[in-house]
């Protein structure tokens, strides 16, 4: 059952202001904090200014790939509600969770069924599971049906080259939260018209539920 959505890869104030103040704002907004290969990466100085706004109804998510102590110390005082972390084991995630007092979105990259099974390892530390493709900075898809049988009392977030013209209704039996980034871009830049369509579609799905 789709209850919420996340718009990821926000890197400019104009787009951020638009989605925060939308009639149907996303529950989660993601910022790429340390993965410089992504064109959505935001350097620390800009990031500090970008997130110093009134979040209103949204939660801010720091997206981190195998974060080192430097980046964790740099962002520790920024108003992030969640750390979405790739490429770390459960022990390190628990250390980060306790030290920085943040909720954890465990990001699992999926290509085959055996990748999905790893979610069991993170059940003690995870607040939300994110199942994503192995594309990282590239918008790649994976077979979303692979996670259909995941059983957890934690929310499930789904990413992986989701597009605004996809039949999102097909995903409501799989995910609680739809996570989208590249699907809201035109020529690598967030497109307000696509964001408008997406947020309205998600609102309609929530009302159906």
C-alpha contacts under 8 A as a table, 3 or more apart, distances in Angstrom:
res1	aa1	res2	aa2	distance
1	X	172	X	4.47
1	X	173	X	5.64
1	X	174	X	7.23
1	X	175	X	6.22
1	X	176	X	5.30
1	X	209	X	6.83
2	X	5	X	7.97
2	X	171	X	7.67
2	X	172	X	5.07
2	X	173	X	7.96
2	X	175	X	6.00
2	X	176	X	4.28
2	X	177	X	5.62
2	X	178	X	7.25
2	X	202	X	7.85
2	X	205	X	6.84
2	X	206	X	6.27
2	X	209	X	7.59
3	X	176	X	5.37
3	X	177	X	6.05
3	X	206	X	5.62
3	X	209	X	7.99
4	X	26	X	6.79
4	X	27	X	5.87
4	X	176	X	6.59
4	X	177	X	4.82
4	X	178	X	6.75
4	X	202	X	7.30
4	X	206	X	7.52
5	X	26	X	5.32
5	X	27	X	5.85
5	X	28	X	6.44
5	X	177	X	4.87
5	X	178	X	4.64
5	X	179	X	5.78
5	X	180	X	7.91
5	X	202	X	7.14
6	X	26	X	5.58
6	X	27	X	6.17
6	X	28	X	4.42
6	X	29	X	5.50
6	X	30	X	7.08
6	X	177	X	6.99
6	X	178	X	6.13
6	X	179	X	4.57
6	X	180	X	6.35
7	X	10	X	7.43
7	X	26	X	6.62
7	X	28	X	6.53
7	X	29	X	5.08
7	X	30	X	6.17
7	X	179	X	5.99
7	X	180	X	5.29
7	X	181	X	5.87
8	X	29	X	5.68
8	X	30	X	4.14
8	X	31	X	6.24
8	X	32	X	7.91
8	X	179	X	6.92
8	X	180	X	6.04
8	X	181	X	4.89
9	X	30	X	5.65
9	X	31	X	5.11
9	X	32	X	5.82
9	X	40	X	5.19
9	X	41	X	7.36
9	X	181	X	5.92
10	X	15	X	7.12
10	X	16	X	6.59
10	X	29	X	7.34
10	X	30	X	6.35
10	X	31	X	5.52
10	X	32	X	7.71
10	X	40	X	6.84
10	X	190	X	7.71
11	X	15	X	7.89
11	X	16	X	7.82
11	X	31	X	6.90
11	X	40	X	6.10
11	X	41	X	7.17
11	X	42	X	6.01
11	X	47	X	7.97
11	X	50	X	7.65
12	X	15	X	5.80
12	X	16	X	6.37
12	X	50	X	7.05
13	X	16	X	4.96
13	X	17	X	5.91
13	X	50	X	6.06
14	X	17	X	5.24
14	X	18	X	6.29
15	X	18	X	5.08
15	X	19	X	6.36
15	X	190	X	7.25
15	X	192	X	7.16
16	X	19	X	5.43
16	X	20	X	6.11
17	X	20	X	5.33
17	X	21	X	6.14
18	X	21	X	5.43
18	X	22	X	6.01
18	X	192	X	7.96
19	X	22	X	5.00
19	X	25	X	5.57
19	X	26	X	7.09
19	X	195	X	7.88
20	X	25	X	5.58
20	X	26	X	7.51
20	X	55	X	6.48
20	X	56	X	6.75
20	X	57	X	7.43
20	X	58	X	6.77
21	X	25	X	6.67
21	X	56	X	7.98
22	X	25	X	5.02
24	X	199	X	6.20
24	X	200	X	6.98
24	X	203	X	6.53
25	X	57	X	7.22
25	X	58	X	6.88
25	X	199	X	6.95
26	X	29	X	6.73
26	X	58	X	6.19
26	X	199	X	7.11
27	X	57	X	6.79
27	X	58	X	4.64
27	X	59	X	5.92
28	X	58	X	5.48
28	X	59	X	4.73
28	X	60	X	5.91
28	X	61	X	6.68
29	X	58	X	6.80
29	X	59	X	6.20
29	X	60	X	5.08
29	X	61	X	5.84
30	X	60	X	6.09
30	X	61	X	4.56
30	X	62	X	6.00
30	X	63	X	6.31
31	X	40	X	7.85
31	X	41	X	7.45
31	X	42	X	7.17
31	X	60	X	7.75
31	X	61	X	6.26
31	X	62	X	5.36
31	X	63	X	5.72
32	X	35	X	6.38
32	X	38	X	7.84
32	X	40	X	6.24
32	X	41	X	4.79
32	X	42	X	6.00
32	X	62	X	6.46
32	X	63	X	4.87
32	X	64	X	6.69
33	X	41	X	6.12
33	X	42	X	5.87
33	X	43	X	6.92
33	X	44	X	7.35
33	X	47	X	7.69
33	X	62	X	6.15
33	X	63	X	5.77
33	X	64	X	5.92
33	X	71	X	7.83
34	X	41	X	6.88
34	X	42	X	7.77
34	X	43	X	7.75
34	X	63	X	7.61
34	X	64	X	5.78
34	X	65	X	6.70
34	X	67	X	7.16
34	X	71	X	6.92
35	X	38	X	6.03
35	X	41	X	6.14
35	X	64	X	6.84
35	X	65	X	6.23
36	X	39	X	7.39
36	X	41	X	5.57
37	X	41	X	7.49
37	X	137	X	6.52
38	X	41	X	5.38
38	X	136	X	7.91
38	X	137	X	4.78
38	X	138	X	7.98
39	X	137	X	7.53
39	X	188	X	7.66
42	X	46	X	6.37
42	X	47	X	5.67
43	X	46	X	5.59
43	X	47	X	5.92
44	X	47	X	4.93
44	X	48	X	6.15
44	X	74	X	7.30
44	X	75	X	7.75
45	X	48	X	5.42
45	X	49	X	6.80
46	X	49	X	5.34
46	X	50	X	6.03
47	X	50	X	4.93
47	X	51	X	6.19
48	X	51	X	5.73
48	X	52	X	6.41
48	X	78	X	6.74
49	X	52	X	5.37
50	X	53	X	7.03
51	X	78	X	7.31
51	X	79	X	6.94
52	X	78	X	7.82
52	X	79	X	7.47
55	X	58	X	5.45
55	X	59	X	6.81
55	X	60	X	7.52
59	X	80	X	7.34
59	X	81	X	5.87
59	X	82	X	7.61
60	X	79	X	7.07
60	X	80	X	4.88
60	X	81	X	5.41
60	X	82	X	6.55
61	X	80	X	5.58
61	X	81	X	6.05
61	X	82	X	4.75
61	X	83	X	5.66
61	X	84	X	6.46
62	X	80	X	6.24
62	X	82	X	6.33
62	X	83	X	4.86
62	X	84	X	5.93
63	X	83	X	6.16
63	X	84	X	4.75
63	X	85	X	6.16
64	X	67	X	5.74
64	X	83	X	7.05
64	X	84	X	6.00
64	X	85	X	4.89
64	X	86	X	6.32
65	X	85	X	5.73
65	X	86	X	4.67
65	X	87	X	6.17
66	X	85	X	6.81
66	X	86	X	5.89
66	X	87	X	5.27
66	X	88	X	5.74
67	X	70	X	7.98
67	X	71	X	6.37
67	X	72	X	6.69
67	X	85	X	7.73
68	X	71	X	5.87
68	X	72	X	6.45
69	X	72	X	5.09
69	X	73	X	5.99
70	X	73	X	5.33
70	X	74	X	6.16
71	X	74	X	4.88
71	X	75	X	6.27
72	X	75	X	5.50
72	X	76	X	5.88
73	X	76	X	5.22
74	X	77	X	7.61
75	X	78	X	5.26
76	X	100	X	6.57
80	X	83	X	7.27
80	X	102	X	7.76
81	X	102	X	6.14
81	X	103	X	6.47
82	X	102	X	5.55
82	X	103	X	4.68
82	X	104	X	5.58
82	X	105	X	6.66
83	X	102	X	6.47
83	X	103	X	6.32
83	X	104	X	5.15
83	X	105	X	6.03
84	X	104	X	5.99
84	X	105	X	4.39
84	X	106	X	5.99
84	X	107	X	6.36
85	X	88	X	6.94
85	X	93	X	7.89
85	X	104	X	7.38
85	X	105	X	6.38
85	X	106	X	5.63
85	X	107	X	5.64
86	X	106	X	6.86
86	X	107	X	5.05
86	X	108	X	6.79
87	X	107	X	7.78
87	X	108	X	7.91
88	X	92	X	6.40
88	X	93	X	6.60
89	X	92	X	5.64
89	X	93	X	6.33
89	X	122	X	7.93
90	X	93	X	5.02
90	X	94	X	6.11
90	X	121	X	6.71
90	X	122	X	5.41
90	X	125	X	6.71
91	X	94	X	5.17
91	X	95	X	6.29
92	X	95	X	4.98
92	X	96	X	6.22
93	X	96	X	5.11
93	X	97	X	6.00
93	X	104	X	7.55
93	X	125	X	6.81
94	X	97	X	4.96
94	X	98	X	6.15
94	X	125	X	5.66
95	X	98	X	5.41
95	X	99	X	5.98
96	X	99	X	5.19
96	X	100	X	5.83
96	X	101	X	7.68
96	X	102	X	7.78
97	X	100	X	5.66
97	X	101	X	5.32
97	X	102	X	5.21
97	X	103	X	6.42
97	X	104	X	6.62
97	X	125	X	7.70
98	X	101	X	5.10
98	X	102	X	7.30
103	X	126	X	7.71
103	X	127	X	6.09
104	X	125	X	7.02
104	X	126	X	5.43
104	X	127	X	5.35
104	X	128	X	6.64
105	X	126	X	6.09
105	X	127	X	5.92
105	X	128	X	4.71
105	X	129	X	5.67
105	X	130	X	6.40
106	X	122	X	7.47
106	X	126	X	5.87
106	X	127	X	7.71
106	X	128	X	6.43
106	X	129	X	5.12
106	X	130	X	5.85
107	X	129	X	6.36
107	X	130	X	4.65
107	X	131	X	6.10
107	X	132	X	6.81
108	X	115	X	7.62
108	X	116	X	7.51
108	X	118	X	7.91
108	X	119	X	7.41
108	X	129	X	7.55
108	X	130	X	6.05
108	X	131	X	5.10
108	X	132	X	6.03
109	X	115	X	7.12
109	X	131	X	6.05
109	X	132	X	4.80
109	X	133	X	4.97
109	X	134	X	4.98
110	X	113	X	7.65
110	X	115	X	5.36
110	X	116	X	6.33
110	X	131	X	6.63
110	X	132	X	5.98
110	X	133	X	5.14
110	X	134	X	6.07
110	X	142	X	6.69
111	X	115	X	6.59
111	X	133	X	6.68
111	X	134	X	6.78
111	X	142	X	6.10
111	X	143	X	7.71
112	X	115	X	5.60
112	X	116	X	7.21
112	X	146	X	7.41
113	X	116	X	5.36
113	X	117	X	6.92
113	X	146	X	5.97
114	X	117	X	5.34
114	X	118	X	7.25
115	X	118	X	5.83
116	X	119	X	6.16
116	X	131	X	7.92
116	X	146	X	7.22
116	X	147	X	6.54
117	X	120	X	6.35
118	X	121	X	5.63
118	X	122	X	7.61
119	X	122	X	5.60
119	X	123	X	6.90
119	X	129	X	7.61
120	X	123	X	5.56
121	X	124	X	7.88
122	X	125	X	5.58
122	X	126	X	5.77
123	X	126	X	5.53
126	X	129	X	6.55
126	X	154	X	7.57
127	X	154	X	6.14
127	X	155	X	7.27
128	X	154	X	5.67
128	X	155	X	5.00
128	X	156	X	5.95
128	X	157	X	6.87
129	X	154	X	6.98
129	X	155	X	6.33
129	X	156	X	4.96
129	X	157	X	5.85
130	X	156	X	6.06
130	X	157	X	4.52
130	X	158	X	5.71
130	X	159	X	7.20
131	X	147	X	7.91
131	X	156	X	7.59
131	X	157	X	6.34
131	X	158	X	5.19
131	X	159	X	6.18
131	X	160	X	7.87
132	X	142	X	7.64
132	X	158	X	6.34
132	X	159	X	4.78
132	X	160	X	5.04
133	X	136	X	7.18
133	X	140	X	5.92
133	X	141	X	5.68
133	X	142	X	5.53
133	X	159	X	7.07
133	X	160	X	4.88
133	X	161	X	7.88
134	X	140	X	7.08
135	X	138	X	4.77
135	X	139	X	5.91
135	X	140	X	5.00
135	X	141	X	7.78
135	X	160	X	7.93
136	X	139	X	7.22
136	X	140	X	7.97
139	X	160	X	6.63
139	X	161	X	4.98
139	X	182	X	6.07
140	X	160	X	5.68
140	X	161	X	5.15
141	X	160	X	4.56
141	X	161	X	4.87
141	X	162	X	7.55
142	X	160	X	6.22
143	X	146	X	5.86
144	X	147	X	6.02
144	X	148	X	7.27
144	X	174	X	7.86
145	X	148	X	5.09
145	X	174	X	7.69
146	X	149	X	7.47
147	X	150	X	5.42
147	X	174	X	6.93
148	X	173	X	7.54
148	X	174	X	5.32
152	X	155	X	7.53
155	X	175	X	7.80
155	X	176	X	5.98
155	X	177	X	7.52
156	X	174	X	7.91
156	X	175	X	5.27
156	X	176	X	5.30
156	X	177	X	6.28
157	X	175	X	5.84
157	X	176	X	5.98
157	X	177	X	4.47
157	X	178	X	5.80
157	X	179	X	6.47
158	X	175	X	6.02
158	X	176	X	7.88
158	X	177	X	6.24
158	X	178	X	5.18
158	X	179	X	5.64
159	X	162	X	6.37
159	X	178	X	6.43
159	X	179	X	4.85
159	X	180	X	6.14
160	X	180	X	7.77
161	X	180	X	7.33
161	X	181	X	7.95
161	X	182	X	6.84
161	X	183	X	6.52
162	X	166	X	6.88
162	X	179	X	7.77
162	X	180	X	6.03
162	X	182	X	7.96
162	X	183	X	5.94
163	X	166	X	5.33
163	X	180	X	7.52
163	X	182	X	7.90
163	X	183	X	4.47
163	X	184	X	7.31
164	X	183	X	6.28
164	X	184	X	7.20
164	X	194	X	6.99
164	X	197	X	7.08
164	X	198	X	5.65
167	X	170	X	5.86
167	X	171	X	7.83
168	X	171	X	5.37
168	X	172	X	7.08
169	X	172	X	5.58
169	X	205	X	7.18
170	X	173	X	7.03
171	X	174	X	5.27
171	X	175	X	6.08
172	X	175	X	5.57
172	X	176	X	6.98
175	X	178	X	6.93
180	X	183	X	6.11
180	X	184	X	7.03
181	X	184	X	5.65
181	X	185	X	7.15
182	X	185	X	5.22
182	X	188	X	7.32
182	X	190	X	7.90
184	X	190	X	5.64
184	X	191	X	5.81
184	X	192	X	7.91
184	X	194	X	5.33
184	X	195	X	5.82
184	X	198	X	7.96
185	X	188	X	5.43
185	X	189	X	4.90
185	X	190	X	4.20
185	X	191	X	5.06
185	X	194	X	7.38
186	X	189	X	5.37
186	X	190	X	6.40
186	X	191	X	5.85
190	X	195	X	7.81
191	X	194	X	5.42
191	X	195	X	6.33
192	X	195	X	4.97
192	X	196	X	6.13
193	X	196	X	5.15
193	X	197	X	6.47
194	X	197	X	5.16
194	X	198	X	6.17
195	X	198	X	5.10
195	X	199	X	6.08
196	X	199	X	5.44
196	X	200	X	6.25
197	X	200	X	5.36
197	X	201	X	6.18
198	X	201	X	5.08
198	X	202	X	6.22
199	X	202	X	5.18
199	X	203	X	6.17
200	X	203	X	5.03
200	X	204	X	6.21
201	X	204	X	5.12
201	X	205	X	6.30
202	X	205	X	5.04
202	X	206	X	6.20
203	X	206	X	5.10
203	X	207	X	6.25
204	X	207	X	5.14
204	X	208	X	6.29
205	X	208	X	5.05
205	X	209	X	6.40
206	X	209	X	5.14
